[in-house]
Amino acid sequence: MEKNASNVQKKQNNKGWFDWLYTDIAIDLGTANTLIYSRGEGIVLNEPSIVALNMQNEPVATGHEARLMHEKTHKNIRTVRPLRDGVIADFEVAEQMIRGMIDKVKMKWYSSTRQMVVCVPSGITEVERRAVRDSAEHAGAKSVHLVDEPMAAAIGIGLNVHEPIGNMIVDVGGGTTEIAVIALSGIVFAQSVRLGGDELNDDIINYFRRNHNLLIGERTAEKIKCEIGSAAPLDEELEMDTKGRDLVNGVPRTRHVTSKDVREAISESVNTIVESITKSLEQTPPELSADILDRGILLTGGGAKLKNLDKLIRETTDLPVHIAEDPLTAVVRGTGAILEDLEYYRTVIN
């Protein structure tokens, strides 16, 4: 990361006469969270990708404030998550969300967004790519650059992506899991699995419905996953009480749940992710496979925090597995590094 740090300092020391009029930003537009990096400032925003709208479809809250309202609103307010499976599902609301997030990070009311770098899943279609670009432009960006999430993650954790050395990145996000082998500023092989943290939440909700006759919400499922969820057996199993609505008599109830229960609930989805990694390794050219054997698999994204996910992948592939430092911000840090030196990273952006 030494080069990235020196580039930031160089850019700050060589600001143009009118640069103070602009707020150039990089965005990790995620299904679960949106993170924004501002040129010369670093990461300035990390909030849930959700918007609260009134009856006139006007935003009344964005990010953390809207998340507090989620699943607790009355008929005059509804909460919307405009991204699903890593792509924009509601174009209009996505634009409102991006605009609201940008307004939160603008340092001066009169500044405008000149350059915007946005990361996207590697497996999205050209139509979906166009939707992201249009949303960013309608939100006020004069110039929009797109970068694939695995590439941004690799740059964010300090890899020199220009080298002729193979690196396997597995970015487990809220809506997608991105698996890519990177070398020479390009993605040699990529697989985008539309399965991530949101699917694990759904698995937990369905498990409680089937096994405990208890209806829980998305926020509760997220809390259970983060606190006691695991991909492989723990040295000391965890447990907690959770509250929901009894489906038999309709009244609130408390149920006791263990990490073993949660592991059973999410096992199918977790195994799908691990199988996708194995299939990607089978498609990797032999010379790059040798590099991966030496360097291991690198885990990024919020899903990398799932307890013992690295252990399960290690046992399945028999390869070293490393979790990136602060995996949730790896993609936005890489996107920010690209923003700071667009010319150096010209070959990795679209």
N, C-alpha and C positions, 0 to 999 in steps of 0.2 A: 504493500500500500504506500510505499515511499514515494513512488512516482505520482500517485493520485494526490498526496498531500502537497508535494512541490508544485503540482499543476494548480491547485486551489490558490496557493500563495502567489503564484505567478499571475493568475487571472486577476486577483485582488489588487496587485500592484500595477496592473496595466489596464485599468478601467478607462473606457472612452468618456468623452465629455458628456454624453447623454445617457450613459448606462444607469445613472441614478434614477432615471425616469421609468425603468423597467424592472419587473420581477420575473426573472427566468427561473423556471421550475422543472423538476423531474417528478413524475408520479408513478407510484406502484398502485395501479387501479385494480385492487383485489376484490374478490367476491365477498370476503368477510371484512377486510380492513383496507382503507386507503391511506397510503403514506405519501407525504410530499417532502421533497428536498428542494431548498431554495439555494440558488447560486451564491456561494460565499457564506451561507448561513448554516448549511447542514440540514439535518432532518428537523423540520419545523412543525409537522403535523402527523399524528397517527391516530386515526379515528375509525369507528365502524362505518362500513359502506351502506348507509341506510338514511332515508329521508322521511320526515313526517309531513304529510300534506293535509290541507284543509279541504272543505267541500268544493272550493273553486280550483283545486289542484295546484294551489300555491304552497311552496315550502314554508313550514313554520319552524322547523328545526332540522339540523343536519348533524350527522356524526353521533357523538356521545349523547347529546340531548335527545335525539331521535331514538337512540338505542334504549334509553330509559323509558320511553313511551311504548316500545315494541311489546305487543301482545297485552297492552294495558289501556288501549285507547277507547274512546267512546265513538258514537256514530259520526261525529263531525270531524274526526281526525283519523287518518289511516297511515300506517307506516309501510314503506315500500323499499325493498332491496332491489335496486335496478340491475344488478349483475347476477347472473346465474351460470354456474359451470365455467366461470372465468371469462364470460363474454357478456355484452350488454343485452339484457332481455327487455328493458324498457328504455328506449332511446331518449324520450323527453325527460324522464325523471333522472336518468344518468347525467344529462346535460345540466339539470338543475343542481344535482349533487356536486358535480365537478366545479360549477360556478360558486356554490356555497363554500366548498372547501378552499378554493383559491381566495375568496374574500376573507377567509379566516387568517390566511398567512400573508396577505399583502401588508407590507410595512408602511406604505403611504397610500392614502386614498386616491391620489392622482396617478399612481403607477399602473402600467399595463403589462401584460404577459407577451414578451417578444418570442422567446424560444420555449418550447415545451417538449420534453422527452417522456414518452409513455411506454411502459412495458406491457406486452401482450403475451398470451399463451402461444407456444410455438405451433400448435396444431389448429389454430383457428382459420376459417376460410377468408378469402379476399373480401367478401361481403361484410363479415364480422370485423375485419381489420379496418374497412372503410367506415364502419359505424363508430369505431373508437376515434378515428381521425376526425370525423365530422363533429362528434360530441366535443372534442377538445377545441376544435376551431370555433364552434358556436359558443363555447364557454369563454372565448376571448383570446385564444392563442393565435399569434400571427404566423408562426411556423411550427409545425408539429413533426416530430421524429418518433418512429416506433422501433422498439427493440424487443427481441424475444426474451422471455423471462429467464430461461436457463442461462443465457449469455450474460444478462444483467447480474444474476446471482453469482456466476463465476467471477465476474469483475468485482462484485461487492465483497467477496471473501478474500480478495487479494491475488487471484491467479493472473498470470500473464497469458491472456487468451491468444496473443499473437504467436506464441511459440509452437513449434511442431511436436507438441506433446499432448497426448490424450488425457482428458479429464472427464469423469462421469459425474454429472450434477443431477441430483434428485431433489426437486423443489416441491414440497408437499404443501399446497395452499388450501384455501377454503373451498374452492370449487373444482380445481384441477390438480393433478399431480404431473409435473413436467419432468421427464427423464431425457437427458441429452448427453451425448458424447461430443466434446468440444475440442477443436484443434485448429491452429492457423486462422484464427479470427472467424471461424465458421462452425456451424453445427453439422457434424458428420452424420450423426443419426439422432433422431428425436422421436419421442412418443409422448403424446399428450393424452393422459387418461382423465376423463371427466368425472373424477371422483376425488374427494378431499375431505376436509374437516366437516363440511356441511352434511355430507353423506353419513359420516360417523355419528353426527348428532341425530339424524333421522333414524339410524339403526338403534340408537339408545331409546328414542321415543317409542319406536315400534316394539322393542323388547319389553318395556314397561307395560305397554298396552296388552301384549300377548301373555306375559308371564305374571304380571302383578295386577291386571285389571285397573291400572292407574294411568291416567292421562296427564302427561307433563308437557311443559312448553319448551320451546327451542332454547331459551336462555337457561333453563334448568338443566337441559341435556348438555349444553356447552359447559356448564359448571361441573357436572358429574365427570365429563370426559377429561377436563383439565385437572381436576383434583385427584381422581382415583383411576382414570383410564390407563390401560397399558396394552402393548402389543404382544408381550411375552410375560410369563410368570415373574412376579416380583419376589425378592428375598423375603420381604415382609408384606403380606397382602394388606391392602387398605380398605376402609369401610366408611360409610357415611349414611345419614338419614336424608331422605328427600321427600318433598311434599308435592302433592298433585291432587287431581279429582278422581275419586273412586268411580269407575264406570258402572258398577253394579247399583249403588244407591245414590250416586251423584253428589256426595258430600266430600269435603276435603279430607285427605288421609295422609299419613306419614308411612313410608316404607323404608326398611333397612336394605342397603345395597352394598355389595363388596366389589373390589377390583376384579375378582374372578367373574362376577356377573357381567360387568361392563366389557371385559375381554371377550366373553362369549358373544355379547351383543354385536361387537364391532369386528369379530374375527373374519367374517366373509369379505368385508371391504378391505381390511388390512391385508389379507392374503392376496386379494386382487392386485393391490399395489406392489407387493413383493413379487408376484408372478410376472407383472409387467417389467420390473427391473431385470428379472432373469431372462425374459425374452429379448430385452434390449441388449443385454450382454451377448446373447447368441448372434445378434445382428452386427456386432461391432467388428471392424477389421482386425486381423490378428496382431498387427504391430501396435495398434492402439490398445488392444486388450492387454498386451504386455505392460504398457504404461499404467493402465488401471490396476493391474495386479500390484505394481509398485506403490502407486499413490492412493489407491483405495477409492471408495465411493464417498462423495461429499453430500451431506444432507443439509438442505436449507428450507425456509418456509416455516410457518407457524406449526404445521403438522409434525415437524422434526422434533418438537418438544414432547410428543406422545411417549410416555415412559417405555423404555426397552424396544422402541422401534428399530434403533440401530443394532441392538442385539439380535433381533429376529432376522434382519437382513444379513447380518454377519453369519449367522448360523446357516442360512439358506444358500448363500452364494460362496461362503468360505473366503470372503474378501475383507480387507480392512474397511471399516465404515467410520467416518468422522462427521460429527455434528458441528456445523459452523458456529462460531461465536455470535451470539445474538441472531439466531437464524431468521427471526421474523423480519428484521430490517435489512437482510443481505441484498434483496432485490433492489430496494430503493437506494441503498448505498451505491450499488453498481450503476443504477440509472443516473444517480447524481454525479458519479465519476465521469460518465459519458457526457453529461451536460457541461461539466467543467472543461472538457477538452473534446469538443465535437470533431475536430480535425483528426486527432489521434485515433479516435474510435469510429471514423467514417465508415469503415468496412463492416461494422457490426450493426449499423442502424439502417432502417428502411425509410 
